[in-house]
Amino acid sequence: MRRTGGILAAILIVGAIAAVPASGANAKPRAVVPSTSTIFGYIKDLTSFGYRRTGSKASLKAATYVRDSFRRFGLSEVHFQTARSYAWKVSDSSLSVDGIKRDSFPIAHAFMGGEQTGTFGTGPAGITAPIVDVGNGSASTFASKDVSGKVVMFDLRFLGLPADVFKAISKFTYDPDNTVQPGEVIPQPYISNIVDVVQRAMDGGAVGVVGVLADYFDSKYYFNEEYRKLQMDIPGMWVTRSEGDAIRAQLSVSPDAEAKLVMNGEREAAPARNVIGFLPGQSRTTLLISSHHDAVWDGAVEDGSGTSEVLALARYFGALKKKYRPMSLMFATMDSHFTGYQGHAAFLKKYVENAPEAERPRVNFAIEHIARHGYVDENGKLKMTNLPEIAGILENVGEKPLNVIRKVIPKYGLDRTVVLPATFFGVSLPTDASGAYQEAVPVVSLISGPIYLYDRQDTLDKVYKPHLRPMALAYKEMIARMSRMDPEDLPGDPPYKP
Ligand SMILES: [Zn+2]
């Protein structure tokens, strides 16, 4: 039995009360954090629209859903902030090696990035060239191979975070059942060697790449973000680990085997729509609560879960009378997380860089990924557990607010949570709050890297339901308590200096 059993039981009872609808058309809902089923319902609704890719109909539906919810919860000045982003689409793609068709999936954002638009591709005939296998694609491997005019085959590697090192540097770890194993490595599927390897391939004159999803389960549907520092202007395909083994077996008998890559598509300008709303408080001092609503697949975890928490918090604080909100609150869900962060950049420009000093957010509470833990088993299958994914709260809010964070995590039973100094990650964060952090806005940024994060398998069953309401309660309490502090007590730690 978990120590938090009593709390969870109490939560369930309160949840049941919260689920009773307010009577009368104009009655404001009670100020209670919504029930688990209500919060999960937000995620269900978001995933029902289809793949929320920036520029798609589903993306517009999701933004509209958040906007209408914000209005219903009583937020003011609710609006879309739009920025020019891009929709990248492939119409046909294939890979074969010496005439044998290989199961593949296009590497997202290949051929065109930055501000480029138009059609792209290899043409229907594709490109045909010998394959050079560079393994993990280190600089020294590239130095010993001639990749010019060839197709580079490499292993995509995820950064593995050693869980116990994580624990050691943390300011606070809550793992009451000791589930984090000594020596356990947590692979982060969104931090990989793709940028370095593809850049080396292009620098060497390669005409295409084949990426083997070496640390992944048996899925080819890995849909990466657009990496702004990489302008990938050659085609590329992902293959599963077993398909990679099969190609390597083919190469071992015919080292001169040629790959044929076909990839054609289009990149169009598309609006990124951030959804923004306000709850004025007693003072103009403002706290920002944010996530992102775009996704490349169902995105139940990424980031239906984060968006659902923003909605739960908007609903709670929106039901409070203004006199119970010492500080003003600003809510935002961003778009363009996968397509170059133009929405985020526009947001920062308007509401941070160019905002009057008094209204610049004092803290960015960012919420991403309430995830069930899954791992790749010895047969390359995705195995789900009933544990939450190990989550980090990256913060640099300063000592007094940090004490609040330390308190609420055990209070609400958010097991397998590690509080980490944001500065540990250097000048930028691997989260949606990175831009705010770089603009010296202190952050409380929840993040985890479940292995299926970028996959078609990020479906509703991947959401870690037992944490949905406790997370909202914990963030609610952090926001409420920090908004009662003297703004001087929210200075943030000194910014990171490289
Ligand atoms: Zn996310």
Residues whose N, C-alpha, C, O or C-beta is under 5 A from the ligand:
A	BS01	ZN	E302 D303 E368
